[in-house]
Amino acid sequence: MSWFEKLIPSRIQTEGRTRSVPEGLWSKCSECSAVLYRADLERNLFVCPQCEHHLRISSRVRLDLFLDKEGRVELANEVQPVDALKFRDTKRYKDRIVQTQKSTGERDAMVVQKGFLMGIPVVACAFEFSFMGGSMGSAVGERFVRAVEAALADSSALICFSASGGARMQESLLSLMQMAKTSAALARLAEHGVPFISVLTDPTTGGVSASLAMLGDLNVGEPKALIGFAGPRVIEQTVRETLPEGFQRSEFLLEHGALDMIVDRRNMREELARVLAKLGNLAHPVVEFETPV
Amino acid sequence: MDLKFLDFEQPIAELEAKIEQLRFVGDDSQINISGEIERLKGNSRTLTKKIFSHLSSWQIAQLARHPQRPYTLDYLDTVFTDFQELHGDRMYADDKAMVGGLARLEGIPVMVIGQQKGRDTRERVQRNYGMPRPEGYRKAMRLMKLAERFGLPIITLIDTPGAYPGVGAEERGQSEAIARNLFVMATLKTPLIAVVIGEGGSGGALAIGVGDRLLMLEYAIYSVISPEGCASILWKSADKAEAAAEALGLTAERLAELDLVDEIIKEPLGGAHRDLESMSEALKTTLLKHLADLQAMPTDKLVELRNQRIRSMGRFREA
């Protein structure tokens, strides 16, 4: 409760006021708790203007911010999940799918789009973390492979923004095999000399980090993203000691040689365009900074 | 070594104890009780058959982790000959949770790679309970590439609870090590047969398991997560491991139904640990059969078929 609210007599205080900030007007930084004007935050690509924390964003917002406005086409959206195992924990997987599809508006945890990055043709995909923790099941694996195939067909670079807890438990071994499937597709891409840039965002762990996300020709991290094979809680339970500050964050991975670079979200377009232009022996892309809305 | 019995095998254990007792008596008395012993042995076999004819997924998981279950080095002794272990990843260390080297299968030179668990406390620690660190996966990759250069088929024996989740493992890139192996195995220009001999624990198992054939022993398991791990995440209680094991469908039989496993290798009555010799014989015969098929194929075709196989994995619908 803020000092101001404490001054207000309790009978005129609105209950839960602080929580029910009108959607789309005010946001709170999940790191420093600063209350931010939503429009400012958006203009700043969902990076907290106070503490530079990179807030988690949806797959669609991600691609909107990354690709040029013109010439975007969605790919592989027809691929949808099924409950092949009739998996049931406290809830049926089938029901979870329907429920999550409703709440997120996505059919599964990955969105693929073909388009341009500062005029350079690319295929870009992004994990949807709010869809069952961005977990990779058969549909996500298939969508990723179709993204790879689209990149191969046009010889355009592939960029993947990962945000995932790992393989989807409800599809059991079928999910595990998506690690093999996505990695094998990337091996074909590499054989044909088509570049793949993997951008690891908060969080990228488990089966996704142990397959496609670590296989970039360039591995790029967003600042302070949690990246690792095992989750910090599992490690803590195994080694029975508290983990050092900053363990499994992008900066830690850069230090240990797992990432090529850490790129601020606000520079992502320009940095990656400059990389792709050089790999493709193209002229320097337009460096005049532009912010797509 | 005395046979260890699992909980669900207790009725068999009791019968076997009775047989032992009679044998003991028989040794120092003149009474002929061999007839009685034979009868009880027959009963024990019938009972074992009965119990093993309807095992639950959880019971199979316990068999896969049986402390007396044959491990990779046991099969290197019985199925293969002329084994020479090769060590180290050439970068950091030699991981003893992953073993590998040159051997012969019925005279054919092959590369064998597998996770290795320990038999007693000291060895378990030394082998890190069969949980490899990045250097283990990098050693495996080095040996696979070595095999490729000399045209040797690769046989991997999978038996691990998973890749080790530790601080050092993360620092040295556990994710990258596993991912790189998946990438490399997809294009290896030599046959690769993977066999799950015990526990197939998630990415740590898959990291040596992508190839032209996936075989499983009858009571081996293979899963994206351990039943205990799955239960504590989805049911918020590790006690639900039994239900999780069932839901995950981690047995050879269920996985074959999903077309993920090419062949299930039958185990002797009571499990592989009851009769290593006949288990080894069955494993050897099956390996030779698949190896002959794969070696008859031109390399391009082999790699193409492998990629088609990997490409087709998964169940989804299009709308």
Interface residues (C-beta under 8 A of the other chain):
Chain A: E78 V79 Q80 P81 V82 A84 L85 F87 R88 D89 T90 G137 S138 A139 G141 E142 V145 A167 R168 M169 E171 S172 L173 L174 S175 L176 M177 Q178 M179 A180 K181 S183 A184 A185 L186 A187 R188 A190 E191 G206 G207 S209 A210 S211 L212 A213 M214 L215 I227 G228 F229 A230 V234 I235 T238 V239 L243 P244 F247 Q248 H256 G257 A258
Chain B: A163 Y164 P165 G166 V167 A169 E170 E171 R172 G173 Q174 S175 E176 I178 A179 R180 L182 F183 V184 M185 A186 T187 S202 G203 L206 A207 V210 Y222 S223 V224 I225 C230 I233 L234 W235 A243 A244 A247 L248 G249 L250 L255 L258 L260 N307 I310 R311 M313 G314 R315 F316 R317 E318 A319
